Amino acid sequence: MAKTILVVGHKNPDNDSISSAVGYAYLKTQMVAREGRAHEVEYVPARLGKMPPESAWILEQNGIAAPRVIKHVHVRVRDVMTPDPVSISADDTMLQAGRLLKKHNVRSLAVEDADGRFLGLISTRAIAERYISATDALEEGDPASSMAVASSLIDSLNQKVSELMATNVFVLDEEDLVKDSVEDLIASELREGIVLDDDGRAIGIVTRSDVTTYPKRQVILVDHNETLQAAPGIEDADVVEIIDHHRIADVSTANPIQFLNLPLGSTATIITLEFRRHSIEIPPPIAAVLLSAIMTDTVILKSPTATDIDREQAEYLGAIIGRDVTEFGLEVFKTRGGENNMSAKDLVEADSKEFHSGDDTLLIAQRETVDLAGVMEREAEIRAHLRKLIADRGYAMVLLMVTDIMAEGSQFIIEGNTRIAEKAFGIEVQPEGGNWMPGVLSRKKQVAARILN
C-alpha cells in the first residue's frame, strides 16, 4: 500500500496556494514514476478551505480535479487501522473461525450478519478461554473426566461463532483523531477496536499497539512556512519539504529537509523552475494552472514582488499554452466575478492572513479588483465585519487592502489599533473613505513586511 504525502498550502487559500499544491503534487508524482517508485508513494494535493473563484475556474477549464479538502493533519484512525478486516458469518462454526485465523495470521475476525453488518469480534483469545473453561472438569488420572473434556472441546468446534463472539467492542470512526481514542481503546476490555462505516460494516480494525506507537502524517508545505497559517496539527505532522516565497517563519522539523525558499513573486514560479531543473515536461493543463498563479500573485507582473525570473517563467508557460500572458492574466482576474454578489465575510476573508507582531495578532486581507468604486460603496458593511473579526478573534488590528489592478494602488480600510498602521506607513488612518496607497500592490513585501519590521 502506497504511503500518502499531502501537498498543502496555507489557510484561506489563494490561487497560488491552490495551484502550487496541484503543480507540485504532479511534479513529485512524475519524479517517482520516473524512478520506478510510483507504487510506493502517492502525492495528494490538498487545501484548507474554499477555493477562490479563479482557482475553481482554471482547474475546471483544464479538467483537473480540485485539491482534497482537509481540516487538519493530525493522525486519524484511518491512518493506523488495518483496513478490510477478515470477516466471518455469525452462523459459521468455531472450526471455520480457527481455520481463518490461522490462514490469515490474525488475532481477530469481524463477525457479520447476513447483510454484512458488524455484530462482534471472535478472537484467538475467545478460543483460548473456551479451551480453558473446558478443562475445568478435568481431574488428573480420571479417564471419565478426560473424555468429558475431549467431548466438550469437540463440541466447541461445532459451536456457532455467534455463541462465543464478543459484542462489547470499542467502536471508532475512521476520521476520529488517534490522540482522542488512545485512552478509551487501552481502557477497553478487548485488545481491539472496530472501525465501522455509515452502514455499520467493518472497514478497519485497530489494536492497542496501533495507537501507542503510530507514524505521523507526512506533508509538503507550499506557499507558507508559518504555523499560524498552516493546517491544525502541523506540530504533530512530519513536514518533509517546504516550497515557499515568503519570509522564513517558525515551522520546525525533526530531520533535515528540502526547504526551497526564493524571493520571487509566486510559489508557482519556483515550481516551474523545479519542473525545468528536473527535466519534467509540463503538460498544457498544468502550465495553465501555474501561469494563473503567477499572474494573480504578481498582479499580472505589476507587483513590486515580480522579478525578471517570474516574467521569464510566465513567458515559458505562456508558450506552452499558446497564450499572451497579460491577456491570459486579465482573463483569470475577470473570473473572480463582481464584488456586489459577495458577502462581506467572503470579500474580506477569502484572501486573508494572520501575522504576529510582538504580543499582537494582526489580520491583513486583500481584495484585488477592477472595480474599486464598487467595493468602496460597501465600506460601512466591510468595516462592520472587520470590527466583528476583532471582537470574535481578538485581533489587534485588521487591515483590508482593496487593490485596484488597473490604477496600481490599494485603498486601505483599517479597524482596531490604527496606530500600528500609522506608525508603519506614516499616514493618518481615515475612519471613513480609507487611505489611498499608490503603488502598493503586495501584501507580503509592501504591507506585512513594513508592519512586522
C-alpha positions as CSV (number, residue, x, y, z in Angstrom):
1,M,0.0,0.0,0.0
2,A,1.5,3.3,-1.1
3,K,2.1,5.9,1.6
4,T,0.3,9.2,1.1
5,I,2.1,12.6,1.3
6,L,-0.2,15.6,1.3
7,V,0.9,18.7,-0.6
8,V,-0.9,21.6,1.0
9,G,-0.9,25.4,1.0
10,H,-2.0,27.8,3.7
11,K,-5.3,28.6,5.4
12,N,-7.7,30.8,3.4
13,P,-6.0,29.6,0.2
14,D,-5.4,32.0,-2.6
15,N,-4.8,30.9,-6.2
16,D,-1.0,30.5,-5.7
17,S,-1.6,28.2,-2.7
18,I,-4.1,26.0,-4.7
19,S,-2.2,26.0,-7.9
20,S,1.2,25.3,-6.3
21,A,-0.3,22.3,-4.4
22,V,-1.7,20.9,-7.7
23,G,1.5,21.6,-9.7
24,Y,4.0,20.3,-7.1
25,A,2.0,17.1,-6.5
26,Y,2.0,16.5,-10.2
27,L,5.8,17.1,-10.4
28,K,6.6,14.8,-7.5
29,T,4.3,12.1,-8.9
30,Q,6.2,12.2,-12.2
31,M,9.5,12.1,-10.5
32,V,8.7,8.9,-8.5
33,A,7.2,7.4,-11.6
34,R,10.5,8.0,-13.5
35,E,12.3,6.3,-10.7
36,G,10.0,3.3,-10.8
37,R,8.6,4.0,-7.3
38,A,5.1,5.0,-8.2
39,H,3.7,2.1,-6.2
40,E,5.5,3.3,-3.1
41,V,4.2,6.8,-2.6
42,E,1.2,8.9,-3.6
43,Y,1.4,12.7,-3.6
44,V,-2.1,14.2,-3.0
45,P,-2.8,18.0,-3.4
46,A,-4.9,19.3,-0.6
47,R,-6.4,22.6,0.6
48,L,-7.5,24.2,3.9
49,G,-10.7,25.8,2.8
50,K,-12.8,27.0,-0.1
51,M,-11.1,27.6,-3.4
52,P,-11.0,31.1,-4.9
53,P,-13.3,31.5,-8.0
54,E,-10.3,31.8,-10.3
55,S,-8.8,28.6,-9.0
56,A,-12.1,26.7,-9.5
57,W,-12.3,28.2,-13.0
58,I,-8.8,27.3,-14.1
59,L,-9.0,23.8,-12.8
60,E,-12.4,23.1,-14.4
61,Q,-11.2,24.6,-17.7
62,N,-8.3,22.2,-17.7
63,G,-10.0,19.1,-16.5
64,I,-8.1,18.9,-13.2
65,A,-9.7,17.7,-10.0
66,A,-9.9,20.1,-7.1
67,P,-7.4,19.5,-4.3
68,R,-8.8,17.4,-1.4
69,V,-10.3,19.4,1.4
70,I,-8.7,18.7,4.8
71,K,-9.4,20.2,8.2
72,H,-6.2,19.1,9.9
73,V,-3.1,16.9,9.7
74,H,-3.5,15.1,13.0
75,V,-3.2,11.3,12.7
76,R,-6.6,9.8,12.2
77,V,-7.9,6.3,13.0
78,R,-7.9,5.5,9.3
79,D,-4.1,6.2,9.2
80,V,-3.3,3.5,11.7
81,M,-6.1,0.9,11.3
82,T,-5.7,-2.4,9.4
83,P,-8.2,-2.0,6.6
84,D,-10.7,-4.6,5.4
85,P,-10.6,-6.9,8.4
86,V,-11.1,-10.6,7.7
87,S,-14.8,-11.4,8.4
88,I,-16.9,-14.5,9.2
89,S,-20.6,-15.1,9.3
90,A,-22.3,-15.3,12.7
91,D,-23.7,-18.8,11.6
92,D,-20.3,-20.2,10.8
93,T,-18.6,-22.6,13.2
94,M,-15.7,-22.1,15.5
95,L,-13.8,-24.7,13.4
96,Q,-14.2,-22.4,10.4
97,A,-13.1,-19.4,12.6
98,G,-10.0,-21.2,13.7
99,R,-9.0,-22.0,10.2
100,L,-9.5,-18.4,9.1
101,L,-7.4,-17.1,12.0
102,K,-4.6,-19.4,11.1
103,K,-4.8,-18.9,7.3
104,H,-4.7,-15.1,7.6
105,N,-2.4,-15.0,10.7
106,V,-4.7,-12.6,12.5
107,R,-5.9,-12.4,16.1
108,S,-9.5,-11.4,15.5
109,L,-12.3,-11.8,12.9
110,A,-15.2,-9.4,12.3
111,V,-18.5,-11.2,12.7
112,E,-21.1,-10.2,10.3
113,D,-24.8,-10.8,9.8
114,A,-26.4,-11.9,6.5
115,D,-26.3,-8.2,5.3
116,G,-22.7,-7.7,6.1
117,R,-23.3,-5.6,9.1
118,F,-20.9,-5.9,12.1
119,L,-22.1,-7.9,15.1
120,G,-19.0,-8.6,17.1
121,L,-15.5,-10.0,17.3
122,I,-14.2,-13.6,17.5
123,S,-10.6,-13.9,18.6
124,T,-7.9,-16.3,19.4
125,R,-8.5,-15.1,23.0
126,A,-12.1,-16.4,22.9
127,I,-11.0,-19.7,21.6
128,A,-8.3,-20.0,24.4
129,E,-10.9,-19.1,27.0
130,R,-13.3,-21.7,25.7
131,Y,-10.5,-24.3,25.9
132,I,-9.6,-23.3,29.5
133,S,-13.3,-23.5,30.5
134,A,-13.5,-27.0,29.1
135,T,-10.5,-28.2,31.2
136,D,-12.2,-27.1,34.5
137,A,-13.8,-30.5,34.6
138,L,-10.5,-32.3,34.2
139,E,-9.4,-34.4,37.1
140,E,-5.9,-35.8,36.9
141,G,-5.9,-39.6,36.4
142,D,-9.7,-39.8,35.8
143,P,-10.4,-41.2,32.4
144,A,-14.0,-40.2,32.6
145,S,-13.2,-36.5,33.1
146,S,-10.7,-36.6,30.3
147,M,-13.3,-38.0,28.0
148,A,-15.7,-35.3,29.1
149,V,-13.2,-32.5,28.4
150,A,-12.4,-34.0,25.0
151,S,-16.1,-34.2,24.1
152,S,-16.6,-30.6,25.3
153,L,-13.7,-29.4,23.0
154,I,-15.1,-31.3,20.1
155,D,-18.5,-29.8,20.7
156,S,-16.9,-26.4,20.8
157,L,-15.6,-26.8,17.2
158,N,-19.2,-27.1,16.0
159,Q,-20.5,-24.1,18.1
160,K,-21.7,-21.2,16.1
161,V,-19.4,-18.1,16.1
162,S,-22.3,-16.0,17.4
163,E,-22.3,-18.0,20.7
164,L,-18.7,-17.1,21.5
165,M,-18.2,-13.7,19.9
166,A,-17.6,-10.6,21.9
167,T,-20.1,-7.8,21.5
168,N,-18.7,-5.2,23.9
169,V,-16.4,-3.9,21.2
170,F,-15.0,-0.4,21.2
171,V,-16.3,1.3,18.0
172,L,-14.4,4.0,16.2
173,D,-14.9,6.3,13.2
174,E,-12.2,6.4,10.6
175,E,-12.0,10.2,10.9
176,D,-11.5,10.1,14.7
177,L,-8.2,11.5,16.0
178,V,-5.9,8.9,17.3
179,K,-4.9,11.1,20.2
180,D,-8.5,11.3,21.3
181,S,-9.0,7.5,21.0
182,V,-5.9,6.1,22.8
183,E,-7.2,6.3,26.3
184,D,-10.6,4.7,25.6
185,L,-9.1,1.9,23.5
186,I,-6.5,1.0,26.1
187,A,-9.2,1.0,28.8
188,S,-11.5,-1.3,26.8
189,E,-11.9,-4.9,27.8
190,L,-10.8,-6.2,24.4
191,R,-7.4,-5.6,22.8
192,E,-9.0,-4.3,19.6
193,G,-11.4,-1.7,18.4
194,I,-13.5,-1.9,15.3
195,V,-14.0,0.9,12.7
196,L,-17.4,1.0,11.1
197,D,-18.7,2.9,8.1
198,D,-22.1,4.7,8.0
199,D,-23.9,1.4,7.1
200,G,-22.5,-0.4,10.1
201,R,-20.0,-2.5,8.1
202,A,-16.5,-3.2,9.4
203,I,-13.9,-1.3,7.4
204,G,-10.9,-1.5,9.8
205,I,-9.6,-2.9,13.0
206,V,-7.3,-1.1,15.5
207,T,-5.1,-2.7,18.2
208,R,-3.6,-1.1,21.2
209,S,-0.2,-1.2,19.7
210,D,-1.5,0.7,16.7
211,V,-2.4,3.7,18.8
212,T,0.5,3.7,21.2
213,T,3.2,3.9,18.5
214,Y,1.9,5.3,15.3
215,P,3.5,7.1,12.3
216,K,2.9,10.8,11.7
217,R,1.2,12.1,8.6
218,Q,3.6,13.3,6.0
219,V,3.1,16.7,4.4
220,I,4.8,19.1,2.0
221,L,4.1,22.7,2.6
222,V,3.7,25.1,-0.3
223,D,3.3,28.9,-0.3
224,H,3.8,29.1,3.5
225,N,6.1,28.1,6.3
226,E,4.4,29.6,9.3
227,T,2.5,27.6,11.9
228,L,-0.2,30.3,12.2
229,Q,-1.1,29.8,8.6
230,A,-0.6,26.0,8.5
231,A,-3.0,23.2,9.0
232,P,-4.1,22.4,12.5
233,G,-1.9,19.6,13.9
234,I,1.2,20.7,11.9
235,E,3.3,20.5,15.0
236,D,2.5,16.7,15.2
237,A,3.0,16.1,11.5
238,D,6.1,15.1,9.6
239,V,6.9,18.0,7.3
240,V,9.1,16.5,4.5
241,E,9.5,19.5,2.2
242,I,8.7,23.2,2.1
243,I,8.4,25.3,-1.1
244,D,7.8,28.9,-0.5
245,H,8.5,32.6,-1.4
246,H,7.6,34.3,1.9
247,R,9.7,35.2,4.9
248,I,11.2,32.3,6.9
249,A,9.0,31.8,9.9
250,D,8.6,29.1,12.6
251,V,7.7,25.7,11.1
252,S,10.3,23.2,12.5
253,T,11.2,19.7,11.5
254,A,12.7,16.7,13.2
255,N,15.0,15.9,10.3
256,P,16.8,17.9,7.5
257,I,14.5,18.5,4.6
258,Q,14.5,20.3,1.3
259,F,13.4,23.9,2.1
260,L,13.3,25.8,-1.1
261,N,12.6,29.5,-0.3
262,L,13.3,32.1,-3.0
263,P,12.5,35.8,-3.1
264,L,10.2,35.5,-6.2
265,G,6.7,36.8,-6.9
266,S,5.0,33.4,-6.7
267,T,5.5,29.9,-5.4
268,A,4.3,28.7,-8.8
269,T,7.4,30.3,-10.3
270,I,9.6,28.2,-8.1
271,I,7.7,25.1,-9.0
272,T,8.0,25.9,-12.7
273,L,11.8,26.2,-12.2
274,E,11.7,22.8,-10.4
275,F,10.0,21.2,-13.4
276,R,12.7,22.5,-15.7
277,R,15.6,21.6,-13.3
278,H,14.4,18.0,-13.2
279,S,13.6,17.9,-17.0
280,I,10.0,17.0,-16.4
281,E,7.7,18.1,-19.2
282,I,4.9,20.4,-18.2
283,P,1.6,19.5,-19.9
284,P,-0.6,22.4,-21.0
285,P,-3.2,22.0,-18.3
286,I,-0.6,22.1,-15.5
287,A,1.1,25.0,-17.3
288,A,-2.1,27.0,-17.4
289,V,-2.7,26.4,-13.7
290,L,0.8,27.5,-12.8
291,L,0.6,30.6,-15.0
292,S,-2.7,31.6,-13.5
293,A,-1.0,31.6,-10.1
294,I,2.0,33.7,-11.2
295,M,-0.5,36.2,-12.8
296,T,-2.6,36.5,-9.6
297,D,0.2,36.6,-7.1
298,T,2.1,39.3,-9.0
299,V,-1.0,41.2,-10.2
300,I,-0.2,40.5,-13.8
301,L,3.5,41.1,-13.2
302,K,2.9,44.6,-11.9
303,S,3.6,43.9,-8.3
304,P,7.0,45.0,-6.9
305,T,7.4,41.3,-5.9
306,A,7.5,40.4,-9.6
307,T,11.1,39.7,-10.7
308,D,12.7,39.0,-14.1
309,I,12.6,35.3,-13.2
310,D,8.8,35.5,-12.7
311,R,8.5,37.2,-16.1
312,E,10.7,34.6,-17.8
313,Q,8.8,31.6,-16.3
314,A,5.5,33.3,-17.2
315,E,6.5,33.6,-20.8
316,Y,7.8,30.0,-20.8
317,L,4.4,28.8,-19.5
318,G,2.5,31.1,-21.9
319,A,4.4,29.5,-24.8
320,I,3.3,26.0,-23.7
321,I,-0.4,27.0,-23.7
322,G,-0.1,29.4,-26.6
323,R,-1.3,32.5,-24.9
324,D,-0.2,36.1,-24.3
325,V,0.5,36.2,-20.6
326,T,-1.1,39.6,-20.0
327,E,-4.2,38.8,-21.9
328,F,-4.4,35.5,-20.0
329,G,-3.9,37.2,-16.7
330,L,-6.7,39.6,-17.2
331,E,-9.0,36.7,-18.2
332,V,-8.1,34.9,-14.9
333,F,-8.9,38.1,-12.9
334,K,-12.2,38.5,-14.6
335,T,-13.4,35.1,-13.4
336,R,-13.4,36.4,-9.8
337,G,-16.8,38.0,-10.5
338,G,-18.2,41.2,-9.2
339,E,-17.9,42.1,-5.5
340,N,-21.6,43.1,-5.4
341,N,-22.6,39.5,-5.2
342,M,-20.2,38.5,-2.4
343,S,-20.9,38.6,1.3
344,A,-18.8,41.0,3.3
345,K,-17.3,37.9,5.0
346,D,-16.1,36.4,1.7
347,L,-14.9,39.7,0.4
348,V,-12.7,40.2,3.4
349,E,-11.7,36.7,4.4
350,A,-11.3,35.0,1.1
351,D,-7.6,36.1,0.9
352,S,-6.5,36.9,4.5
353,K,-3.5,36.0,6.6
354,E,-2.7,36.3,10.2
355,F,0.6,37.7,11.4
356,H,2.2,38.1,14.8
357,S,3.7,41.4,15.8
358,G,5.1,41.2,19.3
359,D,2.2,40.1,21.5
360,D,-0.3,41.2,18.9
361,T,-2.0,39.1,16.2
362,L,-3.0,41.1,13.1
363,L,-5.1,40.1,10.1
364,I,-4.1,41.5,6.7
365,A,-6.6,40.8,3.9
366,Q,-6.5,41.7,0.3
367,R,-9.1,42.0,-2.4
368,E,-7.8,42.6,-5.9
369,T,-10.4,44.2,-8.2
370,V,-11.0,46.2,-11.3
371,D,-14.0,48.0,-9.6
372,L,-12.6,49.9,-6.7
373,A,-15.6,52.2,-6.6
374,G,-18.0,49.3,-6.3
375,V,-16.1,47.8,-3.4
376,M,-15.9,51.2,-1.6
377,E,-19.7,51.5,-1.9
378,R,-19.8,48.7,0.7
379,E,-17.4,50.3,3.1
380,A,-19.8,50.5,6.0
381,E,-20.6,46.8,5.7
382,I,-17.0,45.9,5.3
383,R,-15.9,47.9,8.4
384,A,-18.7,46.2,10.4
385,H,-17.2,42.8,9.5
386,L,-13.7,44.0,10.4
387,R,-14.9,45.0,13.8
388,K,-16.6,41.7,14.2
389,L,-13.4,39.9,13.4
390,I,-11.6,41.9,16.1
391,A,-14.3,41.1,18.7
392,D,-14.5,37.4,17.8
393,R,-10.8,36.6,17.4
394,G,-9.0,39.2,19.4
395,Y,-7.0,40.8,16.6
396,A,-5.2,44.0,17.5
397,M,-5.8,45.3,14.0
398,V,-7.5,44.2,10.8
399,L,-6.4,45.8,7.5
400,L,-8.1,45.2,4.2
401,M,-6.2,46.2,1.1
402,V,-8.6,46.8,-1.8
403,T,-6.1,46.6,-4.7
404,D,-7.0,48.3,-7.9
405,I,-5.3,46.3,-10.6
406,M,-5.6,49.0,-13.3
407,A,-4.8,52.0,-11.1
408,E,-1.9,50.1,-9.5
409,G,-2.6,51.0,-5.9
410,S,-4.6,50.0,-2.8
411,Q,-7.2,51.5,-0.7
412,F,-6.6,50.7,3.0
413,I,-9.6,50.1,5.2
414,I,-8.4,49.6,8.8
415,E,-10.1,48.9,12.1
416,G,-8.7,48.2,15.5
417,N,-5.4,49.7,16.8
418,T,-4.9,52.0,13.8
419,R,-1.6,53.4,15.3
420,I,0.1,50.2,14.1
421,A,-0.6,51.2,10.5
422,E,0.0,54.9,11.1
423,K,3.5,54.2,12.5
424,A,4.4,51.7,9.7
425,F,3.2,53.8,6.8
426,G,3.4,57.4,8.1
427,I,-0.2,58.0,7.5
428,E,-3.2,59.2,9.4
429,V,-5.8,56.4,9.2
430,Q,-9.1,57.7,7.9
431,P,-12.2,56.3,9.7
432,E,-14.3,56.8,6.5
433,G,-13.2,56.5,2.9
434,G,-10.0,54.7,3.8
435,N,-6.5,55.7,2.7
436,W,-5.3,55.5,-0.9
437,M,-1.8,54.0,-1.2
438,P,-0.5,54.5,-4.7
439,G,1.9,51.8,-5.9
440,V,1.1,49.4,-3.0
441,L,0.1,46.1,-4.6
442,S,2.0,43.5,-2.5
443,R,0.7,42.4,0.9
444,K,3.9,40.5,1.6
445,K,6.5,43.0,0.5
446,Q,4.9,46.4,0.9
447,V,2.5,45.8,3.8
448,A,3.2,42.9,6.1
449,A,7.0,43.4,5.9
450,R,6.7,47.1,7.0
451,I,4.3,46.3,9.8
452,L,6.4,43.4,11.1
453,N,9.6,45.4,10.9
